[in-house]
Amino acid sequence: MDWSDYDAALFDLDGVITPTAEVHMHAWAEMFSAFLEERGIEEPYTDDDYFTYVDGKPRYDGVRSFLESRDIELPEGEPDDDPDEKTVCGLGNRKNAVFEELLKRDGVKAFPGSRRLVEALAERGIKLAVVSSSRNAPDVLRAADMIDFFPTIVDGRVATDRHLAGKPAPDTFLYAAQQLGVEPSRAVVLEDALSGVAAGKAGHFGLVVGVDRGVGAEALTENGANQVVTDLEDLL
């Protein structure tokens, strides 16, 4: 691809820059598996459930989407609910507590190809932003020693404060482009989640790159990716 056609790159974080998508995946599995077991539900939570109902969405939206898929109704609760509360927010907070424990224990490093692309784009003067549904994005970027590349971070906290709809709505990507002073048509969205590439398509960005970390190239293309790679180094 010709990067001279674009002025900015908007990166999802988990699964695109860092392998923390796997950490999130494990945290969701641990939380939902325990929850289903507590309710005596034998049908297990699976990786397919993660990719279909949870991946890329704001935390509480992911909880709500999975529960709806199993016809389970819980009170919404409040964002400050204790992780032991049997509410949508309580389950979301329980998952986040598990994620933070795993991140603290194991740490995180950026994908080598992703770091090389970010460094190359920064050297070219391409404006960079991270657009993540996670509220942990700054902590993850610091842990990966990548935060200095991204003066603009639109994460779950920013989305809540600014009343921005989460992915698959394009609002967070559009807000990031606005913060960078770049028209969507001159920006590239880089995403590994179906909800993320759908958001890029809905925002009419110049290019939507799907990063295939397991969801599949066909599914990414069907949901809005113009191009699919398995390693961001392929875009150099």
Steps between C-alpha positions, in 0.01 A plus 500: 500500500606860445505683833533834317125469435428536872573742783410288803483144630242405762598178679291274713720380785425148618592253227632772269789664686528263795398136554277606788199378303607157623508629857153651458383175343624298799347747746160484328514120492590476868223741602220360282590136567478559876174693457336223293618238747349700787165499320518129424514557123678214323545661157856639521632841405720458190748689284222536241295684762791738552540584131123524438373687804790659689806578288561873445190621683490716813511276805139528612375469142695175474341367819154603384548349153613161634222482759241577232640215289421262788166662589635597842356813658687694767452850642720761333651619828740793529859546375629494858335165580712256695639218280292255705173670406277296267444791263623589152741753649604264778596230250686754287692619805579140597648442156708817530636393837612168347660686207694732729630204701619325184664817362680567829620141523609444139567850360473568126719572198394648168488276194842553333344574160256746655779685679697523174201643314424754774863612510512533120177700485610731780825563312300588188291752694177301478272599789426211734218418741380200696125436497413227746186388679718404796527730799849361557654635179744750658623239750553244223687750281724594792569135577595445135715818492288637213307786657733777373397423140134581567414855608136417439340206682125449475419221742197382695532779753513770233201342324298510821602857587422622146183289466640327192333181379731200500599284206345395259385865496773719346482773765827426683699483176340820372580675828863389477529631144348828614753525785781446249353759262467246218208426268379137521573453132868570573524255791565125519321283758687189618283244682489131588139486623188466284336785689808715436519451124124560486558828682770598251268427210213692659727802550597508129871497577752501219610144566397232749769240567393178666767327709425128506590369844254211482160631397572427132569708190159427346310621805712816524438576132128435529479745790683785329874440462642619167823310558598220739846422636630261765789726603508881488855481368336400170386863468851645499 
